[in-house]
Amino acid sequence: MPHFTVHISEAVLDRQAEEGLIRGLTDAVGSVYGERFTHLVAVDLIGIPRGRRGLGGKPTAQVSPNITLSLREAAYRHPDVPDAPARLISAITESVVGVLGEQVREQVTVGLSATPEGRSGVGGRVA
């Protein structure tokens, strides 16, 4: 199951931004792997209160979206999806910029986390 964790300034999280980010990140996965995977995408938005984010050793008010996508390792090297990591990073960044505006592009960080086969489960069973 593709799972996003997004750490972002709480100040930008309103209903419109929340819905846009959830929809946009889900669509980003669909744009790479196909629409049939979108129903599997989970998104957690974690708001960082003002003064609790720092860059370079100093508190910052920047939006600074930090996005991690956890996905099964094999999905990043699937033969039907060439350049999956690069395509995901680009699609994820574009979805965030589409919601929050061009001014956040240089602040968006994306990390792709790979879960080895047999190291995840659903409903109490290894999946």
N, C-alpha and C positions, 0 to 999 in steps of 0.2 A: 504494500500500500504506500503510495507516495505521501509523504507527510512533511508539511512545511511548518517551521517554527520561525516567526518573524518578531524580532525585537526592534521596536521603533518608538520614537518619541510619542508619549501619550497625548501631547498637545495636538497632534494631527489626526488622532483617531476619533472621528465622528461617524455617524451611521453611514454616510455616503462613502467615506474612505474605507471603512471596515468592509462594507458590501463590495466595493470596487476591488479591494485587494484580494478578498476571498475569491471572487469571480475571476479576476485577472490571473491569479496564480494557478487556479484550476485550469483555465484556458491555456496557460503557458505549457502545462504538461500535455494537454490535448493537442497543441500545435506540433509537438515533437513526436508523441507516441500514438496519436489518433484519439478521436472523440470517445471511443469505447472505454478509455481509461479514466475519463474525467469523474465518473461516479465513485472512484476509489480514492480520490484526492482529499486529504484532510489538511486544514489550515488552522494554526493557532497564532493569534495575534497577541503579543505580549507588550503592553504599553510600559515604557520607561518614564517615570515621573521626572519632571524638570529638576535638574541638579544631580541626577543620578546616572548620567552618562558623561564620560570623559573622553577626550581625545588628546593625545600628547601630554598627558599628566594634568590636564586642566578640565574642569567642567565645561560642557558645551550645550548650547541650545539647538544644535543642528538636528535635523530629522534623523539622519544616519540609519536608514533601514539596514538591518543585518539579518539576512535570510539564509536559513539552512534547509536544504531539501534532503530528506533521508529516503533512500530508495534501495531496492535490492541491487546488489553489485552488478549482476548480469545485465540489468537494464542500461547501464552506462556503456556497455560494449555490445549491445544487441546488433546482430548482423543486418537487420532491416532498418536500423536507425543510425546511419553514419554520422559521426561527429556529435553524438548525443550530448556529451557534457558542454561543448561549446554552444550548441543550439539551445540547451536548457538555460545556460547562463544569460544568453542574449534575450531569450523569450521572457525570462523572469524579470530581468532589468527593464525591458520594454513595458511589461505589465505594471510595474511599480511607477515608472515615469508617466504612463498613461493615466494613472490615478492621482499621483501627487504633483506632477508637473516636471518639466525639463530641469528645473533648478536643483532637483535631488539626484540627478543621474550620477554625478561624480561621488556621491555619498553612499550609493547602493553597493553593499557587499553581498556576495552570494557564495555559499559554501555547499558543496555536494558531498553528502555523507553516504557511504556505501555499506549496506548490511549484507554480510556473506550469507549464502544459501544455508538454510537450516538454523539461522540465528534470529528469527522473528516468528511470531505466531498470532493467530486470531482465534478467539473463543476457546483458549486453553490448548490449542493444537499448533504444532509447528506448521507454518505455512510457507 
